[in-house]
Amino acid sequence: MVHTPLSVSQLRKPFSLHPWSLALILVVTCPLLTFAQGSARSSVGTGGTHVIQGYIFFPSGRRADGPVQVKLQSHVASELSVTLDSSGSFLFSSLAPGTYTVVVDAGPEYEKAHEDVLIDADVNLSRMGIPVVNTSRRYSVMIHLQVKSEGTRNKPGVISAVLAAVPANARKLYDKGLELSRAGETSKAVDSLKEAVVLYPNFPLALNELGVLYLKLGKADTAVGVLDRAVKLEPATFAPRLNLGIALLEAKRFQDARLHLTEASKQNASAPTPHMYLGITLAHLGQNSEAEKELLKAVEVGGNHLGLPHYYLGGLYWRQRDYARAVEHLEKYLELTPNAADAEKVRGTIKDLRSRI
């Protein structure tokens, strides 16, 4: 353990953060939107608990309505489809972790719109001391239609284009690996994905998933090697870049983690996850002011839906003896996760900190 101003040993009393081992894969989260109760939704999902929801807008800024078709494509299951409701919203529920593409076809006058969403693999956070109340997550997208120009060709979804180049045997092993991962058979999933990569080494999707599984197994160094290969194949892709940054953080290679997490935050400005992990990395490097800025940025872009950045900020301000702000963020953490496993402990910490103000 590197002893930084935010090391676990220093924060045990009266405030304790969980260990810095943070095997979380990317969560692409936008501020959630408030949807009408009648939002169009898929009748079936892909065997999970997560949700993708969104609004569609015409070029004028008016919400789309009428018979606008919204499809959800993935390698997890067959294509799902809904029609927008009168408020211009759609919703796909019961989704398993995986990579999805939202495809909007508003008719011959408009370009087909594609929006990629990566639902991260479920990780047992409670084993790492992170309180988890509800593992179901919502991912929000806003899609603005564009008028079709003369001679414009529709582009395929990113996922479809990548998988189209993969040999059938490798893709079969990849799909099997995802299935085993969802079933909780992590070791078997690793074996299947490793076989897929042997058959087709230039397979960034398989490398990314394999890196995530190594993180779940606590093999940070191995994850770094695999995810580095994925990043070299697709340097502009957000998911492997973020995951590599997290793996480097777990491997205590903080300078390298900082570089990749900074790049990930640039690649997806609306994602709070890279800012949160970058804040933790900077804390390890003793750069408390910069760490605070990144954690506050995670709160800003994540809206009122993320508790963990407030949890870390509470610990940071406690360490700085800024007890009033520590209380403020710990109370916000409890507000967002009222049934957290450590809720009573945090309430006790708040009480102690109030006595010091």
N, C-alpha and C positions, 0 to 999 in steps of 0.2 A: 504494500500500500504506500502510495506517495503521500507524504504528509503535507497537505495544503491547508489553507485557511478554512476549507470546507470538508476536511477529512471526517470520516464517520466517527473515528475515535474521539475527535474533539467535539462532536455534536451530540454525543450520547446523552449528556445532561445539560439542560433540561430538555433539549430537543434532539430528536434522532432522525436522520435521513436513512433511507434504505441503502444497502451497499451500492457502490458505483457500477457493479456488474449489471448492465442494462440491456438484456437481450431482447430488444424490441425492434421489430421490423417496421418499415415505414407506414405511417398513417397519413393519407392525403386528406386532410380535413379542411373544409371551408366553413365559414360561419354559417350556422344552420338557419334555414328559412322557416317561416311559419306558414304551414300549408293548410288549406281548407280541408275540412273533413271529407269532402267528396273527391279528393285527389285521385286521378286515375292510377291504378296500381296493378301489378302483375298478379294473376291468380295463383301462380306457383312460383317458387324460387329455385334455388340450387342447393337446398339442404342445409342452410346456415341460419344465422340470426341477424345478419346485418342488412342495412337499407341504403339504397342509392335514391336520392330524390332531387328534383330540380324544376326550374322554370325555363320556358322557351320564350324568346322575345323576337318580334319582327324587327327589321332594320329601323323602323320608325321609333322603336322603343316601346311600342305597345305589346302587351303580353299576347302570345299566340293562343289561338283557341280553334275550335272546330276539329275536322278530321286529320289532325297532324299525327303521323305515326312515329312512335319512339320505340326503338329496338335496343335490346341489350345483348351484346355478343360476348362470348368468352370461350375459353378452353375448358371450363368447368362443366358446362352442360349445354344443351341445345338453346337456340336463340329464344329470348323472351320478347314479348311485344305488348305495348299498351297504346291507347289513344289519349291525347291530352284531354283534361277536363275543361270546364268553362273558365277556370281561373288561370289556365295556361301551365298547370303543374302536372308532374308525373311522379310515380313512385314505384320502385322495384324493391320488394321485401323478401325476407327469408333467404338471403344470399350467403353463400359460403365464401371463405377467403379465396382470393384469386385476382387475376387481371381482367378487367371488363372494359368494353368500349360502348358508350352510349351513342347510338346512331339516330339522327333525326332526319326524316324525309318529309319535308313540308310541301312537296309537289314540284312540278317542272320549273317553276319560276325561281326556286331557291336552290342554292348549293346544299348538298347533303352535309350535315354537320357531324363531326366526330369528337367525342370527349373521352379520354382515357381515365379510368379510375382503378387504382390498385388497393384492394382490401387486404390488409396485412394478415399474415397467418396468426392464428390465436396462440398466445404465449401464456403459460401459467404464471402470471405476475405475482400471485400470492406467495409462490415459493421464493421469490426474491425480496419479499418484504413490502411489496407495493400493494396497497389496499385496492381491491377490485370489487365494485358493487354490481355492475352490469356490464358484461363483455360485449353486448350488442352495440354496434356503432353505426352512426349515420354519416353518409358522405353526400355533400350537396354540390350541385353544379348549376351554373347559369349559362345557357347557350343562346347566343345572338345569331340569328339567321342572316345570311348574306344573299343578295340578289345574284342569280347565276349570270355570269358573263358569257359572251359568245364563244363557243368552242371549248368551254371548260369541261374537263373530265372529272368524274367523281373519283375520289381517292379511297382506297380500301382502308379499313381500320388498321392501326399499327400492329395489333396483335395478329390479325389475319395475315398481314404481309410478312411478319417475322416467321410465323409458323409455316407459311407456305413453302419456305426454303428448307424446312427440316425433313429429313428422310422419315418415312412412315414408321420404321422400327424405333427410331429415337423418340419420335413424338409419342408413340404408344407407351414407351417406358416413362416419359415425362408425365403423361396423364396418369399413369399408374402411381407414380411418385406423389402427385398431388392428392390422389385418392387416399393413399396410405397415410399421408400427412394429416389430412382432415379426420381420419379415423383414429388419430393418436398413435399410430405405429411409426414413430419417427425413425428408428434405426432401419426398418425395412424401406421407408421412403427414401432415405439417404442412399441405400444400395441401388434402388431403381434409378434415381437421378444420376448417380455416378455412372451407371451403365449407359444412360442416355448421352452423357457427355463424352464417354469413350467412343460411342458410335458417331457422334457429331460434336467435335470439340468447340466449334464456333456457335454455341447454343446459349446465348445470354440469359434467356428466360430460365433455363434449367440451372445454369450456374448461380443465378440470383436465388432461386428457391433452395438450392443446395447450401448456399452460404447461410441462409436464414435458419435452416435446420441444424447446421453446425453450431450456430449461436444458441439455439434451444438446448443443444447437448452440452453447452459450456465449453466448446472447442473454439475459442475466439481466434487463435492463431491460424487454425485450419480455415476458418471462415474468411479471414483476411485474404489468404491466398486465392481462394475460389472467387470471392467478390472482386478482387483486383483484376482477375481475368475477365469478369463480366464488364467491368468499367472500361477496360481497354478495348473490348469489342464494341461497346456503345457508350462512349464518354459523355454524350449529351443526354443520356437517359437518367431520370431522377432516382428511381428506386434503387438500382445497384449502387449508385453514388452515396445515397444516404445510408444504406446498409453497410457499406464499406466503412463509412465514418463511425458508425456505431460499433462495428467489430474492432476497429482500431482503438476506440475508447475503452472497450472491454479488455483489449490486449495491453492497455496502459501505454500506448504509443500516441501520446497526447498531441504532439506537434503535427503528426500525420493526420490524426483525427480532425484536428482543427482545419486543416487545408480542405479536406473532403466535405466536411459539414458546412463550411463556408460556401463552397461551390454548390452544394445541394440547396442551400438557402437561396442562392441566386437562380437556380434552375426552376424552383417552384416557390415563388414569393408568397403564395397563399397558404403554404403548409407550415404549421407551427412546430412540427416535430424536429426539423433540423435546427431551429433556433433554440429549442429546449436542450437538445444534446450538445449544441455548441456552447451554450451557457454552462453546462456541467463540465465540459472539457476545459473551458477557460478558467473555471474555478480550480480545477486541478493544476493549472499552470500558474495559479496565484494571481490571475488578472481579474480581480473581483469586480471592478467597475464595468469591464466589458462583459463579464458574466451576467451582471445585473441587467445590462441593456438587452442581451439576447433573451433572457428569461422574460423580461417585460414585453419584448417583441413577440414571443410565443403566446403570451396572454393576449396581446393586441390582435394578432391575426387569427387566433383560435377562438375569439369571442368568449362568451360566458359558458363554455362547454368543456374546458380543460381544467382539472384540478391540480395535476402534478406540478405545473410551473409555479403555482401559488405555494405549494408545499415546499419547493426548493427555495423560493424567495423568502419564505418564512424562516428557513434555516439560515439563509445568507444574512438577513437582517438581524437575526438573533446573534449570529457571530459578530456582527458589527455593533452590537449593543443598541441597535435602533429598535427598541422593544415595541414602540407604537406601530411601526410598519410591519414588524414581525407578526403582531397580533392581527393586523388588518388582513394580511395574506393567509394566515392560518385560518381565520374565520371564513374567508372566501373559499378556501379549500374545503372546509366542512360544509359550507353552503352548497357547493357543487357535488360533494360526495358525502351526504349526511349519514349514510349507513356504512361508511368505511370501517375496515376491521380495527383500525387504530383510532377511531373517532374519540373514544373516552380518554385515551392517552393524550391526544392533541388538545382536548378540552382542558385537561389538567395542565398542560404546558401553557395554554393561553391564560389560565388563571394565575399561574406563577409569573408570567411575563407582565400581566397587568399590575401585579404588586410591585414591580420594579419601575413602572413608568412614573 
